[in-house]
Structures are given as C-alpha cells and as structure tokens.
Amino acid sequence: MTSIETVSSATAGGLLMNGAPPSLEVRSLTRRFGKLKAVDDVSFVAWPGQVIGFIGPNGAGKTTTMRILATLDTPTEGDAFVCGKSVIDDADAVRAKLGFMPDGFGKYPNMSVVEYLDFFARAYGLTGAARRDAVERVLVFTELRRIAHKSVTELSKGMGQRLGLGRTLVHDPEVLILDEPAAGLDPRARVELRELIALLARDLNKTVLISSHILTELGEICDAAAIIEAGRILVSGTVEEIRAARRTKAAAKVEGGVSGGAAMAVRTLGEPAEAVRWLLQQPGVTAAAEAGRAAGFTFDGEDAERAALLRNMLTAGFDVTEFAAETESLEDAFMALTEGITQ
C-alpha cells in the first residue's frame, strides 16, 4: 500500500490561505460498517474558489465521505467542517452552506423544470420574492430558462444534470459536493457542465468538491485533488503537488531497479532506435526506449543539463525535430500512486 502523504501547502500556517480559513475541512474522518472501514482516517482541506477532485476507484470510500459531508451519514470517528460548522454538532447550519448533488436524484412526474426548482427553494425555507429570485437566478445560470415549463421527465441526460445542479444551487451555498456529475453525458454536455463548474469557482468563489471516473476531465478543471484508495487518503494537495509526489515516489524506486527522473521524448529524422542507443550512454539518462516514431527517456537533471543534452545530441549528428518533457496528467499520477485496491 502506498503510504499516506499530505502534500498540500494549504495546511501550513494554522489552516489559513491568503488570510482566510478553509471552507471545507475534513479531520480524521472514519466510518465503519461492522468490521469494514469504508472511510479510514481521512483528512483534507479545500478553500473558497477552489475546485478539488476527489479521486479513487469504485469502493474507495468517496461516496461515503461525501454523504458524511452532506450530513446524510455520521462518522464513527473524526469530524468535518463546512465554513467552520461541524457536520456532527451543527448539521442544520452545514445544510444552509452546502449543496449536494448525488450521482442519482429523483425527477418527480407531473412537475415542470420551474416547479421542480421552486419545490426545492421552498424546502430550503425561501419565500416570496426571495424564492422567485432564487429560481430565476438558477434558471438563467444553468440556461434552463427556455425549457422552464417542460416536464422534468422529458429532459435529456445533459439537461437533467443541469437541473440537478440547479437544485443544488437554489439556496446559494458556499460549498458544492458533486458526486459523478458527468457520468453518462455526451462530450458536448460534459464540456458545458465543466464550464458551469469553472464559473462557480472562478466568478462566484464557491468551493467545489467533485468526484469523477473521467480523470482527464478532472485534470482540466481541478486545481487540487485528494486521491483515496481503500478508504484512506494517499495524497492530497494542488495538482502540481500531486505530480511532484508521484515523481518523488518514482525516484524512491530507483534503488529497486525502477528508473526515476523527468519523462522526456525526442523525435529525430532517423530511426528512434539510434537515438535510444545514444541516450543510454549519456549522463543523467536513467532509462530509454522506443515510443512509436520517438524515443522516450527519463532524465535526472535540471534545465541546464537538459539544454546540454540537446546540444550534445545535435553535435552528435541527430536531426532533432522535437525535444520536450512529457506533461504528466492527473490520470498518470493517479495510476502511479494507487494500486487498484478496494475494500
């Protein structure tokens, strides 16, 4: 099992970032079901305006953690705080600050889009002009105004997810918990949903905790992540910090025969096998292999050493057409840090 590691610099300085406290703080959260630990000592933080991906395989404990944050379940041990309010001791205050969009939600028959949103506005205690304004605001933001009087049972999957997001937003929460919101959506609907989430964080300063199996999507929208496996947080922090943790783990394996260093790729006009043979003789190159028409290699050196390597390669007579570091995706980091373990 990968060791638990929290790399986020956000926890420094007494849990303050830019002078502000976290909007979401999970402290040593544990949830047992009999002998099973579905959530095991989970801790992480999120801040206003931040989109944090909650990543893990099926059965890792993501939904259980999200349900606890939404006050739909109680932890066996530990606590969590939404805008400083405990999910255990002050659940009503948490519900006023938090919006939860589960991976499946009811669409009541014989109810239009506007009636559906109005129903939830009433459930949150909104009345009169405040309720009407809230419903209108959500209709405009989610771009559901043009189909406001359409039956909710006639909506497409994409429009249905917009409605679910609208229901989550109707009381204007500061923190959003979205469980697999992009599941089953076509590419266009996923892009549109991603844009809405980005607007919520960037323009409205809301904190968004989002789980998804589509890691490429999370990599494009999230600026932080928490990776969970078998109920335990393996690593949490900004996306760059998580990539760094993955590189640190790779470097730690060098003594065991696994090469570390930055992943690089070079393409030449000649055969990649020639470049591979040359690279394996160069200082700082820890591994090299053919990768299609390119040569992929790992290089343990700084920018100055990379520049020297490229100069030497040109001097050696290689006609280099491409030379660059391979950008590691969030998906790459996830695969490297996890071991496919579930409960």
SETITOR-878790 format. One record per residue (C-alpha): residue number from 1; residue in one letter; z negated, x, y. Coordinates in steps of 0.2 Angstrom, whole numbers, plus 2048, in hexadecimal, padded with zeros to 3 digits. Layout:
BEGIN
+------+-------+-----+-----+-----+
! nulo ! guvex !  pz !  px !  py !
+------+-------+-----+-----+-----+
!  NUM !     A !   Z !   X !   Y !
...
+------+-------+-----+-----+-----+
***
This chain:
BEGIN
+------+-------+-----+-----+-----+
! nulo ! guvex !  pz !  px !  py !
+------+-------+-----+-----+-----+
!    1 !     M ! 800 ! 800 ! 800 !
!    2 !     T ! 804 ! 806 ! 811 !
!    3 !     S ! 7F5 ! 80A ! 81B !
!    4 !     I ! 7F0 ! 7FE ! 829 !
!    5 !     E ! 7F5 ! 805 ! 83A !
!    6 !     T ! 7F3 ! 7FE ! 84B !
!    7 !     V ! 7FE ! 807 ! 857 !
!    8 !     S ! 7FE ! 7FC ! 866 !
!    9 !     S ! 7F9 ! 804 ! 876 !
!   10 !     A ! 7F4 ! 7F3 ! 87C !
!   11 !     T ! 7E3 ! 7F5 ! 874 !
!   12 !     A ! 7DE ! 803 ! 87F !
!   13 !     G ! 7D3 ! 801 ! 88E !
!   14 !     G ! 7C9 ! 7F2 ! 888 !
!   15 !     L ! 7D7 ! 7E7 ! 884 !
!   16 !     L ! 7DF ! 7E7 ! 895 !
!   17 !     M ! 7F1 ! 7E9 ! 899 !
!   18 !     N ! 7F6 ! 7EB ! 8AB !
!   19 !     G ! 7E5 ! 7E4 ! 8AF !
!   20 !     A ! 7E7 ! 7D4 ! 8A5 !
!   21 !     P ! 7DE ! 7CF ! 895 !
!   22 !     P ! 7E9 ! 7CA ! 886 !
!   23 !     S ! 7EE ! 7B8 ! 884 !
!   24 !     L ! 7ED ! 7B9 ! 871 !
!   25 !     E ! 7E0 ! 7C4 ! 868 !
!   26 !     V ! 7DD ! 7C4 ! 855 !
!   27 !     R ! 7CD ! 7CC ! 84F !
!   28 !     S ! 7CB ! 7D0 ! 83D !
!   29 !     L ! 7D1 ! 7C0 ! 837 !
!   30 !     T ! 7CF ! 7BC ! 825 !
!   31 !     R ! 7D3 ! 7AC ! 81B !
!   32 !     R ! 7CE ! 7AA ! 809 !
!   33 !     F ! 7D4 ! 79C ! 7FD !
!   34 !     G ! 7C9 ! 79F ! 7EE !
!   35 !     K ! 7CB ! 7B1 ! 7E8 !
!   36 !     L ! 7DB ! 7B3 ! 7F2 !
!   37 !     K ! 7DB ! 7BB ! 803 !
!   38 !     A ! 7EA ! 7B3 ! 80C !
!   39 !     V ! 7E5 ! 7BC ! 81C !
!   40 !     D ! 7DB ! 7CD ! 81A !
!   41 !     D ! 7D3 ! 7D4 ! 82A !
!   42 !     V ! 7E2 ! 7D1 ! 836 !
!   43 !     S ! 7E1 ! 7D7 ! 848 !
!   44 !     F ! 7EE ! 7D8 ! 856 !
!   45 !     V ! 7F0 ! 7D3 ! 868 !
!   46 !     A ! 7FE ! 7CC ! 873 !
!   47 !     W ! 800 ! 7CB ! 885 !
!   48 !     P ! 807 ! 7BF ! 892 !
!   49 !     G ! 81A ! 7C0 ! 893 !
!   50 !     Q ! 81B ! 7C8 ! 882 !
!   51 !     V ! 825 ! 7C3 ! 873 !
!   52 !     I ! 81D ! 7CA ! 863 !
!   53 !     G ! 825 ! 7C8 ! 852 !
!   54 !     F ! 81A ! 7C4 ! 844 !
!   55 !     I ! 823 ! 7CC ! 835 !
!   56 !     G ! 820 ! 7CC ! 822 !
!   57 !     P ! 826 ! 7C6 ! 812 !
!   58 !     N ! 823 ! 7B5 ! 80B !
!   59 !     G ! 811 ! 7B3 ! 806 !
!   60 !     A ! 80B ! 7C1 ! 812 !
!   61 !     G ! 7FF ! 7B6 ! 81B !
!   62 !     K ! 80A ! 7B2 ! 82B !
!   63 !     T ! 809 ! 79F ! 82A !
!   64 !     T ! 7F6 ! 79F ! 826 !
!   65 !     T ! 7F3 ! 7AA ! 835 !
!   66 !     M ! 7FD ! 79F ! 840 !
!   67 !     R ! 7F5 ! 78F ! 83A !
!   68 !     I ! 7E4 ! 797 ! 83E !
!   69 !     L ! 7EA ! 79C ! 850 !
!   70 !     A ! 7F0 ! 78A ! 852 !
!   71 !     T ! 7DE ! 783 ! 84D !
!   72 !     L ! 7E6 ! 77B ! 83D !
!   73 !     D ! 7DB ! 786 ! 832 !
!   74 !     T ! 7CB ! 790 ! 834 !
!   75 !     P ! 7C9 ! 7A2 ! 82F !
!   76 !     T ! 7BC ! 7A7 ! 821 !
!   77 !     E ! 7B8 ! 7B6 ! 82C !
!   78 !     G ! 7BD ! 7BD ! 83E !
!   79 !     D ! 7C3 ! 7B3 ! 84D !
!   80 !     A ! 7D2 ! 7B1 ! 858 !
!   81 !     F ! 7D3 ! 7AE ! 86B !
!   82 !     V ! 7E1 ! 7A5 ! 875 !
!   83 !     C ! 7DF ! 7A9 ! 887 !
!   84 !     G ! 7CD ! 7AE ! 884 !
!   85 !     K ! 7C9 ! 79E ! 87A !
!   86 !     S ! 7C2 ! 79F ! 868 !
!   87 !     V ! 7CC ! 795 ! 85B !
!   88 !     I ! 7BC ! 792 ! 852 !
!   89 !     D ! 7B0 ! 78E ! 860 !
!   90 !     D ! 7BC ! 787 ! 86D !
!   91 !     A ! 7CA ! 77F ! 864 !
!   92 !     D ! 7CD ! 771 ! 870 !
!   93 !     A ! 7D0 ! 77E ! 87E !
!   94 !     V ! 7DB ! 788 ! 873 !
!   95 !     R ! 7E6 ! 779 ! 86F !
!   96 !     A ! 7E8 ! 776 ! 882 !
!   97 !     K ! 7EF ! 788 ! 884 !
!   98 !     L ! 7F9 ! 78A ! 874 !
!   99 !     G ! 809 ! 782 ! 86E !
!  100 !     F ! 80D ! 783 ! 85B !
!  101 !     M ! 81E ! 780 ! 853 !
!  102 !     P ! 81C ! 780 ! 840 !
!  103 !     D ! 82B ! 783 ! 835 !
!  104 !     G ! 82C ! 771 ! 831 !
!  105 !     F ! 827 ! 762 ! 83C !
!  106 !     G ! 829 ! 74F ! 83B !
!  107 !     K ! 837 ! 746 ! 844 !
!  108 !     Y ! 831 ! 734 ! 845 !
!  109 !     P ! 83F ! 726 ! 842 !
!  110 !     N ! 843 ! 71A ! 84F !
!  111 !     M ! 83E ! 726 ! 85D !
!  112 !     S ! 84A ! 72E ! 86A !
!  113 !     V ! 849 ! 740 ! 870 !
!  114 !     V ! 840 ! 73A ! 880 !
!  115 !     E ! 834 ! 72F ! 877 !
!  116 !     Y ! 830 ! 73D ! 86B !
!  117 !     L ! 82B ! 748 ! 879 !
!  118 !     D ! 822 ! 73B ! 882 !
!  119 !     F ! 818 ! 737 ! 873 !
!  120 !     F ! 812 ! 749 ! 872 !
!  121 !     A ! 80F ! 74A ! 885 !
!  122 !     R ! 803 ! 73B ! 883 !
!  123 !     A ! 7FB ! 743 ! 874 !
!  124 !     Y ! 7F6 ! 752 ! 87F !
!  125 !     G ! 7EE ! 746 ! 88C !
!  126 !     L ! 7FC ! 746 ! 899 !
!  127 !     T ! 7FE ! 736 ! 8A3 !
!  128 !     G ! 808 ! 72F ! 8B1 !
!  129 !     A ! 813 ! 73A ! 8BB !
!  130 !     A ! 80C ! 749 ! 8B3 !
!  131 !     R ! 812 ! 743 ! 8A2 !
!  132 !     R ! 823 ! 73E ! 8A9 !
!  133 !     D ! 825 ! 74F ! 8B1 !
!  134 !     A ! 820 ! 758 ! 8A2 !
!  135 !     V ! 82D ! 74F ! 897 !
!  136 !     E ! 83B ! 751 ! 8A4 !
!  137 !     R ! 837 ! 764 ! 8A5 !
!  138 !     V ! 838 ! 766 ! 893 !
!  139 !     L ! 848 ! 75C ! 891 !
!  140 !     V ! 850 ! 767 ! 89F !
!  141 !     F ! 84A ! 778 ! 898 !
!  142 !     T ! 850 ! 774 ! 886 !
!  143 !     E ! 860 ! 76C ! 88C !
!  144 !     L ! 85C ! 75C ! 883 !
!  145 !     R ! 85E ! 751 ! 892 !
!  146 !     R ! 870 ! 74C ! 88E !
!  147 !     I ! 86A ! 745 ! 87D !
!  148 !     A ! 859 ! 73F ! 883 !
!  149 !     H ! 85C ! 72D ! 87C !
!  150 !     K ! 863 ! 733 ! 86B !
!  151 !     S ! 859 ! 72F ! 85B !
!  152 !     V ! 84F ! 73F ! 855 !
!  153 !     T ! 855 ! 73C ! 844 !
!  154 !     E ! 867 ! 73E ! 849 !
!  155 !     L ! 865 ! 74F ! 851 !
!  156 !     S ! 86E ! 75F ! 84A !
!  157 !     K ! 863 ! 76D ! 843 !
!  158 !     G ! 865 ! 777 ! 853 !
!  159 !     M ! 861 ! 768 ! 85F !
!  160 !     G ! 852 ! 764 ! 853 !
!  161 !     Q ! 84B ! 775 ! 856 !
!  162 !     R ! 84D ! 773 ! 868 !
!  163 !     L ! 843 ! 763 ! 867 !
!  164 !     G ! 835 ! 76C ! 85D !
!  165 !     L ! 834 ! 779 ! 86A !
!  166 !     G ! 834 ! 76C ! 878 !
!  167 !     R ! 825 ! 763 ! 86F !
!  168 !     T ! 81C ! 774 ! 86F !
!  169 !     L ! 81F ! 776 ! 881 !
!  170 !     V ! 81B ! 765 ! 888 !
!  171 !     H ! 809 ! 769 ! 88D !
!  172 !     D ! 80F ! 77A ! 895 !
!  173 !     P ! 805 ! 786 ! 88A !
!  174 !     E ! 802 ! 798 ! 88E !
!  175 !     V ! 804 ! 79E ! 87C !
!  176 !     L ! 812 ! 798 ! 86F !
!  177 !     I ! 811 ! 79A ! 85C !
!  178 !     L ! 822 ! 798 ! 854 !
!  179 !     D ! 823 ! 798 ! 841 !
!  180 !     E ! 835 ! 79C ! 83B !
!  181 !     P ! 83D ! 792 ! 84A !
!  182 !     A ! 84E ! 799 ! 846 !
!  183 !     A ! 84E ! 795 ! 833 !
!  184 !     G ! 85E ! 78B ! 82E !
!  185 !     L ! 867 ! 78D ! 83F !
!  186 !     D ! 879 ! 792 ! 841 !
!  187 !     P ! 87C ! 7A2 ! 84B !
!  188 !     R ! 880 ! 799 ! 85C !
!  189 !     A ! 870 ! 78F ! 85A !
!  190 !     R ! 866 ! 79E ! 856 !
!  191 !     V ! 86D ! 7A7 ! 866 !
!  192 !     E ! 869 ! 798 ! 871 !
!  193 !     L ! 857 ! 797 ! 86A !
!  194 !     R ! 854 ! 7A9 ! 86C !
!  195 !     E ! 85A ! 7A8 ! 87F !
!  196 !     L ! 84D ! 799 ! 881 !
!  197 !     I ! 83F ! 7A4 ! 87A !
!  198 !     A ! 844 ! 7B3 ! 885 !
!  199 !     L ! 843 ! 7A7 ! 894 !
!  200 !     L ! 832 ! 7A1 ! 890 !
!  201 !     A ! 82B ! 7B3 ! 88F !
!  202 !     R ! 835 ! 7BB ! 89D !
!  203 !     D ! 835 ! 7AD ! 8AA !
!  204 !     L ! 826 ! 7A2 ! 8A6 !
!  205 !     N ! 81B ! 7B1 ! 8A0 !
!  206 !     K ! 816 ! 7A8 ! 890 !
!  207 !     T ! 810 ! 7B2 ! 880 !
!  208 !     V ! 81B ! 7AE ! 871 !
!  209 !     L ! 816 ! 7B2 ! 85F !
!  210 !     I ! 825 ! 7AF ! 854 !
!  211 !     S ! 828 ! 7B1 ! 841 !
!  212 !     S ! 839 ! 7B3 ! 83A !
!  213 !     H ! 842 ! 7B9 ! 82A !
!  214 !     I ! 851 ! 7BE ! 836 !
!  215 !     L ! 84A ! 7CF ! 83B !
!  216 !     T ! 85A ! 7D3 ! 845 !
!  217 !     E ! 856 ! 7C4 ! 850 !
!  218 !     L ! 844 ! 7CA ! 852 !
!  219 !     G ! 84A ! 7DB ! 856 !
!  220 !     E ! 855 ! 7D5 ! 865 !
!  221 !     I ! 848 ! 7C9 ! 86C !
!  222 !     C ! 836 ! 7D1 ! 869 !
!  223 !     D ! 82E ! 7DF ! 873 !
!  224 !     A ! 820 ! 7E0 ! 866 !
!  225 !     A ! 81C ! 7DC ! 854 !
!  226 !     A ! 80F ! 7DB ! 847 !
!  227 !     I ! 814 ! 7DF ! 835 !
!  228 !     I ! 80A ! 7D6 ! 828 !
!  229 !     E ! 80A ! 7D8 ! 815 !
!  230 !     A ! 7FE ! 7D1 ! 808 !
!  231 !     G ! 7F4 ! 7CA ! 815 !
!  232 !     R ! 7F1 ! 7DA ! 81E !
!  233 !     I ! 7F8 ! 7E1 ! 82F !
!  234 !     L ! 802 ! 7F1 ! 82B !
!  235 !     V ! 806 ! 7F6 ! 83C !
!  236 !     S ! 807 ! 7ED ! 84D !
!  237 !     G ! 80C ! 7F2 ! 85F !
!  238 !     T ! 81C ! 7F3 ! 869 !
!  239 !     V ! 82D ! 7F4 ! 860 !
!  240 !     E ! 82E ! 806 ! 865 !
!  241 !     E ! 81D ! 80A ! 85F !
!  242 !     I ! 821 ! 802 ! 84E !
!  243 !     R ! 830 ! 80D ! 84D !
!  244 !     A ! 826 ! 81C ! 851 !
!  245 !     A ! 819 ! 817 ! 843 !
!  246 !     R ! 828 ! 815 ! 837 !
!  247 !     R ! 82E ! 827 ! 83C !
!  248 !     T ! 81C ! 82E ! 83A !
!  249 !     K ! 81B ! 826 ! 828 !
!  250 !     A ! 82B ! 82E ! 824 !
!  251 !     A ! 826 ! 83F ! 82A !
!  252 !     A ! 816 ! 83E ! 820 !
!  253 !     K ! 821 ! 83C ! 810 !
!  254 !     V ! 82A ! 84D ! 813 !
!  255 !     E ! 81E ! 856 ! 808 !
!  256 !     G ! 821 ! 84A ! 7FA !
!  257 !     G ! 833 ! 84E ! 7FB !
!  258 !     V ! 839 ! 840 ! 807 !
!  259 !     S ! 842 ! 846 ! 816 !
!  260 !     G ! 83B ! 842 ! 827 !
!  261 !     G ! 843 ! 844 ! 839 !
!  262 !     A ! 84E ! 83A ! 844 !
!  263 !     A ! 85D ! 831 ! 83B !
!  264 !     M ! 86D ! 838 ! 842 !
!  265 !     A ! 880 ! 835 ! 83E !
!  266 !     V ! 88F ! 840 ! 842 !
!  267 !     R ! 8A1 ! 83B ! 840 !
!  268 !     T ! 8AF ! 849 ! 840 !
!  269 !     L ! 8C2 ! 849 ! 83D !
!  270 !     G ! 8BF ! 852 ! 82D !
!  271 !     E ! 8B7 ! 84C ! 81C !
!  272 !     P ! 8A5 ! 848 ! 81E !
!  273 !     A ! 8A0 ! 852 ! 80F !
!  274 !     E ! 8A4 ! 862 ! 819 !
!  275 !     A ! 899 ! 85D ! 827 !
!  276 !     V ! 88B ! 859 ! 81A !
!  277 !     R ! 88C ! 86A ! 812 !
!  278 !     W ! 88B ! 872 ! 824 !
!  279 !     L ! 87D ! 868 ! 82A !
!  280 !     L ! 872 ! 86C ! 81A !
!  281 !     Q ! 872 ! 87E ! 820 !
!  282 !     Q ! 86C ! 87B ! 831 !
!  283 !     P ! 85A ! 87C ! 837 !
!  284 !     G ! 852 ! 86C ! 83A !
!  285 !     V ! 85D ! 862 ! 82F !
!  286 !     T ! 852 ! 85B ! 821 !
!  287 !     A ! 85F ! 851 ! 818 !
!  288 !     A ! 871 ! 84C ! 819 !
!  289 !     A ! 87D ! 841 ! 80F !
!  290 !     E ! 88E ! 839 ! 811 !
!  291 !     A ! 88D ! 827 ! 81A !
!  292 !     G ! 89F ! 820 ! 819 !
!  293 !     R ! 8AA ! 82A ! 824 !
!  294 !     A ! 89B ! 832 ! 82C !
!  295 !     A ! 88D ! 83E ! 828 !
!  296 !     G ! 87C ! 838 ! 829 !
!  297 !     F ! 86D ! 844 ! 82B !
!  298 !     T ! 85B ! 845 ! 830 !
!  299 !     F ! 857 ! 851 ! 83D !
!  300 !     D ! 845 ! 858 ! 842 !
!  301 !     G ! 848 ! 85E ! 853 !
!  302 !     E ! 847 ! 859 ! 866 !
!  303 !     D ! 856 ! 855 ! 872 !
!  304 !     A ! 859 ! 868 ! 875 !
!  305 !     E ! 85A ! 86C ! 863 !
!  306 !     R ! 866 ! 85D ! 860 !
!  307 !     A ! 871 ! 864 ! 86E !
!  308 !     A ! 871 ! 875 ! 866 !
!  309 !     L ! 876 ! 86D ! 856 !
!  310 !     L ! 885 ! 864 ! 85D !
!  311 !     R ! 88A ! 874 ! 866 !
!  312 !     N ! 889 ! 87E ! 856 !
!  313 !     M ! 893 ! 871 ! 84D !
!  314 !     L ! 8A1 ! 872 ! 85A !
!  315 !     T ! 8A1 ! 885 ! 859 !
!  316 !     A ! 8A2 ! 884 ! 846 !
!  317 !     G ! 8B3 ! 87B ! 848 !
!  318 !     F ! 8AE ! 869 ! 845 !
!  319 !     D ! 8B8 ! 85C ! 84F !
!  320 !     V ! 8A9 ! 851 ! 853 !
!  321 !     T ! 8AE ! 83F ! 859 !
!  322 !     E ! 89C ! 837 ! 858 !
!  323 !     F ! 88B ! 83F ! 858 !
!  324 !     A ! 87C ! 833 ! 85B !
!  325 !     A ! 86B ! 82E ! 855 !
!  326 !     E ! 86B ! 81F ! 84A !
!  327 !     T ! 861 ! 811 ! 853 !
!  328 !     E ! 854 ! 80A ! 847 !
!  329 !     S ! 852 ! 7F8 ! 847 !
!  330 !     L ! 842 ! 7ED ! 845 !
!  331 !     E ! 849 ! 7E9 ! 834 !
!  332 !     D ! 84A ! 7FB ! 82F !
!  333 !     A ! 838 ! 7FE ! 834 !
!  334 !     F ! 833 ! 7EF ! 82B !
!  335 !     M ! 83B ! 7F4 ! 81B !
!  336 !     A ! 834 ! 806 ! 81C !
!  337 !     L ! 822 ! 800 ! 820 !
!  338 !     T ! 820 ! 7F2 ! 813 !
!  339 !     E ! 821 ! 7F3 ! 800 !
!  340 !     G ! 826 ! 7E1 ! 7FC !
!  341 !     I ! 814 ! 7DC ! 7F7 !
!  342 !     T ! 80F ! 7CA ! 7F8 !
!  343 !     Q ! 7FF ! 7C2 ! 7F3 !
+------+-------+-----+-----+-----+
***
